[in-house]
């Protein structure tokens, strides 16, 4: 029997309703920039609408970001009876990755992380194994990124957060040593190569769709996928931390012309910058088995899959063509697969994925005011 496609909107996430709020907020936020002047601080206007905000504080460039995990904690809770593990060490890394992988897109070196762990009641914190895993995973991810865990907030919000649940978020601050390190797209242009970095799986975007799919699986999260693991455990592979790669690039004297963290909106996120350019891909990364499984069993086509999920590409660098192979080599040295996958061309703002004969037009992404 043919399955009805299960798209992202059916899973409860409709960006056509969410994105207008983002744009409205961006306009209001931009109007507050003048408040910095009384402090002797100024913003970097080009960072508005990017993945992290940048300020000039007495000649020192500071970047900041706040991000949340989303609904992946619900998967961890559901899979625990199957695997016997809490998986909170993994989703701690997911939460930190959501913040630092955005921060590095502007050329920043992350310095600190603050935690926001909001539970549905004090009893959530009484599970010693779960709490130990969360703390251990959080510290380990900080160590991988060489950042300091500065502190955080652990409210018990009964009536706001559902009982037995937790909402995880992180904020991060970083430094950009010089304006030459800013990667806000001013140098992005025709002829640049697009290097894609491998994802570890679903990361922390598209999880609402992945959870909705469970309703169609007779064995639920215990369903086996192509690599022999359960669907639930594969969903909980932690998000790749890309900080070691960007730091290695900077150490080698390579500064990308632009970077994109491929999260919500899938490959549409690659055309995030305001410039009118065409991003043409000739090579596709390997698709993790869990994402192939989602596409197959949710009965979604390539447009929906690549427009909502990372499909194996967790991060994109836009670099000078002659640097592309070196970027791939450096990424591999850091344990992250990478591909010299595409090129920036003149033309309308769009993402063209030639192997799939698929094009995303400018009007399919609405992130900027």
C-alpha positions as CSV (number, residue, x, y, z in Angstrom):
1,X,0.0,0.0,0.0
2,X,1.3,3.5,-0.9
3,X,2.1,5.6,2.1
4,X,0.9,9.2,2.3
5,X,4.1,11.4,2.4
6,X,4.9,12.5,5.9
7,X,6.4,16.0,5.5
8,X,7.8,18.4,8.0
9,X,4.6,20.4,8.3
10,X,2.6,17.2,9.1
11,X,5.1,16.7,11.9
12,X,4.1,20.0,13.5
13,X,6.9,22.3,12.2
14,X,5.7,24.8,9.6
15,X,8.5,27.3,8.7
16,X,6.0,29.4,6.7
17,X,4.4,30.3,10.0
18,X,7.7,30.5,12.1
19,X,9.9,32.5,9.7
20,X,7.7,35.6,9.6
21,X,8.2,35.9,13.4
22,X,12.0,35.7,12.9
23,X,11.9,38.5,10.3
24,X,9.6,40.7,12.5
25,X,12.0,40.1,15.4
26,X,15.1,40.9,13.3
27,X,13.5,44.3,12.3
28,X,12.8,45.2,16.0
29,X,16.2,44.0,17.1
30,X,18.0,46.1,14.4
31,X,16.3,49.1,15.8
32,X,18.0,48.6,19.2
33,X,21.5,48.7,17.8
34,X,21.9,52.4,18.7
35,X,21.7,51.5,22.4
36,X,25.2,50.2,22.1
37,X,26.7,53.6,21.3
38,X,26.3,54.9,24.9
39,X,28.5,52.0,26.0
40,X,31.2,52.8,23.5
41,X,30.3,49.6,21.6
42,X,29.1,49.2,18.0
43,X,27.6,46.3,16.1
44,X,28.9,44.8,12.9
45,X,25.8,45.4,10.8
46,X,26.5,42.7,8.3
47,X,26.1,40.1,11.1
48,X,22.4,40.9,11.3
49,X,20.5,37.9,9.8
50,X,23.6,35.6,10.1
51,X,23.9,32.7,12.5
52,X,25.7,34.7,15.1
53,X,25.8,38.4,16.2
54,X,29.0,40.3,16.2
55,X,30.0,43.5,18.2
56,X,33.1,45.7,18.2
57,X,34.0,46.3,21.8
58,X,36.9,48.7,21.8
59,X,38.4,47.1,18.8
60,X,37.8,43.5,19.9
61,X,35.2,41.6,17.9
62,X,32.9,39.5,20.1
63,X,30.3,37.0,18.7
64,X,27.4,35.5,20.5
65,X,24.6,33.0,20.0
66,X,21.8,31.2,21.9
67,X,20.4,27.9,20.6
68,X,18.2,25.1,21.9
69,X,18.3,21.4,21.4
70,X,14.7,21.1,20.3
71,X,12.8,17.8,20.8
72,X,15.7,15.3,20.7
73,X,15.4,14.8,24.5
74,X,12.1,13.1,23.9
75,X,13.8,10.6,21.7
76,X,16.4,9.9,24.4
77,X,13.6,9.3,26.9
78,X,11.8,7.0,24.6
79,X,14.9,5.0,23.6
80,X,16.2,4.5,27.2
81,X,14.0,1.4,27.9
82,X,15.2,-0.1,24.7
83,X,19.0,0.6,24.9
84,X,19.4,0.7,28.7
85,X,21.2,4.0,28.3
86,X,20.0,7.6,29.1
87,X,21.8,9.0,26.0
88,X,21.9,12.4,27.8
89,X,25.7,12.5,27.3
90,X,25.0,12.5,23.5
91,X,22.3,15.1,23.6
92,X,24.5,17.3,25.8
93,X,26.9,17.4,22.8
94,X,24.0,18.1,20.5
95,X,23.0,21.1,22.5
96,X,26.5,22.6,22.6
97,X,26.9,21.8,18.9
98,X,23.7,23.8,18.1
99,X,25.4,26.9,19.5
100,X,29.1,26.6,18.6
101,X,28.4,25.4,15.0
102,X,26.4,28.6,14.5
103,X,29.1,30.7,16.2
104,X,31.9,29.6,14.0
105,X,30.1,30.6,10.8
106,X,31.1,34.2,11.4
107,X,34.8,33.3,12.0
108,X,34.7,33.2,15.7
109,X,36.7,31.0,18.1
110,X,34.3,29.9,20.8
111,X,35.4,30.9,24.3
112,X,32.6,30.0,26.7
113,X,29.3,28.1,27.0
114,X,26.4,28.7,29.4
115,X,23.8,26.0,30.0
116,X,20.0,26.4,30.3
117,X,18.4,23.2,31.6
118,X,14.7,23.8,32.3
119,X,12.8,20.9,33.8
120,X,9.1,20.2,34.3
121,X,9.7,19.8,38.1
122,X,12.5,19.3,40.7
123,X,12.0,15.5,40.5
124,X,13.7,15.5,37.0
125,X,17.0,16.2,38.7
126,X,16.7,13.3,41.1
127,X,17.7,10.7,38.4
128,X,21.4,10.5,39.3
129,X,22.4,8.4,36.2
130,X,20.7,10.8,33.8
131,X,22.1,13.9,35.5
132,X,25.7,12.4,35.6
133,X,25.4,11.6,31.8
134,X,24.2,15.1,31.1
135,X,27.0,16.8,33.0
136,X,29.7,14.4,31.7
137,X,28.6,14.8,28.1
138,X,28.4,18.6,28.5
139,X,32.0,18.8,29.9
140,X,33.4,16.5,27.3
141,X,31.9,18.6,24.4
142,X,33.3,21.7,26.0
143,X,36.7,20.1,26.1
144,X,36.6,19.1,22.4
145,X,35.9,22.7,21.5
146,X,38.4,24.1,24.1
147,X,35.7,26.3,25.7
148,X,35.0,27.1,29.3
149,X,31.7,26.1,30.8
150,X,30.9,29.4,32.6
151,X,27.7,28.4,34.4
152,X,24.0,28.4,33.6
153,X,20.5,28.1,34.9
154,X,18.5,25.0,36.0
155,X,14.9,26.2,36.7
156,X,12.1,23.8,37.6
157,X,9.1,25.1,35.6
158,X,6.1,22.9,36.5
159,X,3.2,24.0,34.3
160,X,5.5,25.5,31.7
161,X,7.6,22.4,30.8
162,X,5.8,19.1,30.9
163,X,6.3,16.9,33.9
164,X,9.2,14.5,33.5
165,X,10.7,16.5,30.6
166,X,13.5,18.9,30.1
167,X,14.3,21.7,27.7
168,X,18.0,22.0,26.9
169,X,19.7,25.2,25.5
170,X,23.1,26.8,25.4
171,X,24.6,30.2,24.8
172,X,28.1,30.8,23.5
173,X,30.4,33.7,23.3
174,X,33.5,33.8,21.0
175,X,36.2,36.1,19.8
176,X,37.2,37.1,16.3
177,X,40.9,38.1,16.5
178,X,40.8,40.5,13.6
179,X,38.5,41.8,10.9
180,X,40.4,39.6,8.4
181,X,38.8,36.6,10.2
182,X,35.2,37.8,9.8
183,X,33.3,35.5,7.5
184,X,30.2,37.5,6.8
185,X,30.2,37.0,3.0
186,X,31.8,40.2,1.8
187,X,34.3,38.1,-0.2
188,X,31.7,35.5,-1.3
189,X,31.6,35.4,-5.0
190,X,31.5,33.8,-8.4
191,X,34.1,31.0,-8.7
192,X,34.2,30.1,-5.1
193,X,34.2,26.3,-4.3
194,X,31.7,24.8,-1.9
195,X,33.1,22.3,0.5
196,X,30.6,20.2,2.4
197,X,31.4,18.6,5.7
198,X,29.8,15.3,6.6
199,X,27.0,15.1,9.2
200,X,26.9,12.3,11.8
201,X,23.2,11.7,11.1
202,X,20.1,13.7,11.7
203,X,22.0,16.1,14.1
204,X,19.3,18.0,16.0
205,X,17.1,19.3,13.1
206,X,14.2,17.3,11.6
207,X,13.7,15.4,14.8
208,X,10.0,16.3,14.9
209,X,9.6,14.5,11.6
210,X,11.7,11.6,12.8
211,X,9.5,11.3,15.9
212,X,6.3,11.5,13.9
213,X,7.5,8.6,11.7
214,X,7.6,6.3,14.7
215,X,3.8,6.2,14.6
216,X,4.1,4.3,11.3
217,X,6.7,1.7,12.5
218,X,5.3,-1.4,14.1
219,X,8.4,-1.8,16.2
220,X,8.8,1.9,16.8
221,X,12.2,3.1,17.9
222,X,13.4,-0.5,18.1
223,X,13.0,-0.9,14.3
224,X,16.3,-1.9,12.7
225,X,17.8,0.2,9.9
226,X,20.3,-0.7,7.2
227,X,23.4,-0.5,9.4
228,X,21.9,-3.0,11.9
229,X,21.2,-0.6,14.7
230,X,17.8,0.5,16.0
231,X,16.2,3.5,14.5
232,X,16.1,5.2,18.0
233,X,19.8,4.7,18.7
234,X,20.8,6.0,15.2
235,X,18.7,9.1,15.8
236,X,20.7,9.8,18.9
237,X,24.1,9.9,17.2
238,X,25.5,13.2,18.6
239,X,25.8,16.2,16.3
240,X,29.3,16.7,14.9
241,X,31.3,19.5,16.5
242,X,32.9,21.5,13.7
243,X,35.0,23.8,15.9
244,X,38.2,21.6,15.5
245,X,37.9,22.0,11.7
246,X,37.5,25.7,11.6
247,X,40.3,26.2,14.1
248,X,42.6,24.0,12.0
249,X,41.7,26.0,8.9
250,X,42.6,29.3,10.7
251,X,45.9,27.8,11.9
252,X,46.7,26.9,8.2
253,X,45.9,30.5,7.2
254,X,42.6,29.6,5.4
255,X,39.7,31.9,6.1
256,X,36.5,30.9,4.3
257,X,34.7,33.5,2.3
258,X,31.4,32.4,4.0
259,X,30.1,29.5,6.0
260,X,26.7,27.9,6.5
261,X,25.6,25.6,9.3
262,X,23.1,23.2,7.5
263,X,20.3,22.9,10.1
264,X,16.6,23.7,9.8
265,X,15.6,24.3,6.1
266,X,18.1,21.7,5.0
267,X,20.1,22.5,1.9
268,X,18.1,25.7,1.4
269,X,20.2,27.1,4.2
270,X,23.2,27.1,1.7
271,X,21.7,30.2,0.1
272,X,21.4,32.1,3.4
273,X,23.5,35.0,2.3
274,X,21.7,38.0,0.8
275,X,23.8,38.1,-2.4
276,X,22.2,37.0,-5.7
277,X,24.2,34.0,-6.5
278,X,23.7,30.4,-7.8
279,X,25.1,27.6,-5.7
280,X,25.5,24.6,-8.0
281,X,26.4,21.1,-6.7
282,X,28.0,18.4,-8.8
283,X,28.8,16.0,-5.9
284,X,26.6,14.7,-3.1
285,X,27.9,13.5,0.3
286,X,27.0,10.0,1.5
287,X,23.6,10.0,3.1
288,X,23.6,8.5,6.6
289,X,21.5,5.3,6.9
290,X,19.1,6.9,9.4
291,X,18.3,9.7,6.9
292,X,17.8,7.3,4.1
293,X,15.5,5.4,6.3
294,X,13.5,8.5,7.2
295,X,13.1,9.5,3.5
296,X,12.0,6.0,2.5
297,X,9.6,5.3,5.3
298,X,8.1,8.8,5.5
299,X,7.6,8.5,1.7
300,X,9.1,11.9,1.0
301,X,10.7,13.0,-2.3
302,X,14.2,14.5,-2.7
303,X,12.7,18.0,-2.6
304,X,11.2,17.5,0.9
305,X,14.2,15.5,2.1
306,X,16.9,18.0,1.0
307,X,14.8,21.0,1.8
308,X,14.3,19.9,5.5
309,X,17.1,17.5,6.4
310,X,20.9,17.8,6.1
311,X,21.1,14.5,4.0
312,X,24.7,14.0,5.0
313,X,26.0,17.6,4.7
314,X,26.2,19.2,8.2
315,X,28.3,22.3,7.3
316,X,29.4,24.2,4.2
317,X,32.5,26.3,3.5
318,X,32.6,28.7,0.6
319,X,36.3,29.1,-0.2
320,X,38.7,30.2,-3.0
321,X,38.7,27.5,-5.6
322,X,42.5,26.9,-5.2
323,X,42.0,26.2,-1.4
324,X,39.2,23.7,-1.7
325,X,41.3,20.5,-1.8
326,X,43.3,21.7,1.2
327,X,40.1,22.4,3.1
328,X,39.0,18.8,2.4
329,X,42.4,17.4,3.5
330,X,42.3,19.4,6.8
331,X,38.8,18.3,7.6
332,X,39.8,14.7,7.1
333,X,42.8,15.2,9.4
334,X,40.2,16.3,12.1
335,X,38.2,13.2,11.5
336,X,35.4,14.8,9.5
337,X,34.7,13.6,5.9
338,X,34.5,16.4,3.4
339,X,33.8,16.9,-0.3
340,X,34.7,19.6,-2.9
341,X,31.1,19.4,-3.9
342,X,30.1,22.6,-5.8
343,X,30.7,26.0,-7.2
344,X,29.3,29.5,-6.8
345,X,28.1,31.0,-10.1
346,X,26.5,34.2,-11.3
347,X,22.8,34.0,-11.7
348,X,19.6,34.1,-9.7
349,X,19.7,33.2,-6.0
350,X,19.2,29.4,-6.0
351,X,20.6,26.1,-4.9
352,X,21.0,23.7,-7.9
353,X,21.7,20.0,-7.0
354,X,22.5,18.6,-10.4
355,X,22.7,14.8,-9.5
356,X,19.1,15.0,-8.3
357,X,17.9,17.5,-10.9
358,X,16.6,19.6,-8.0
359,X,16.5,23.4,-7.6
360,X,15.6,25.5,-4.6
361,X,14.7,29.1,-5.6
362,X,15.2,32.2,-3.5
363,X,11.6,32.4,-2.5
364,X,11.9,29.0,-0.7
365,X,14.0,30.5,2.1
366,X,12.8,33.4,4.3
367,X,15.3,34.1,7.0
368,X,16.3,37.7,6.6
369,X,14.5,40.9,7.2
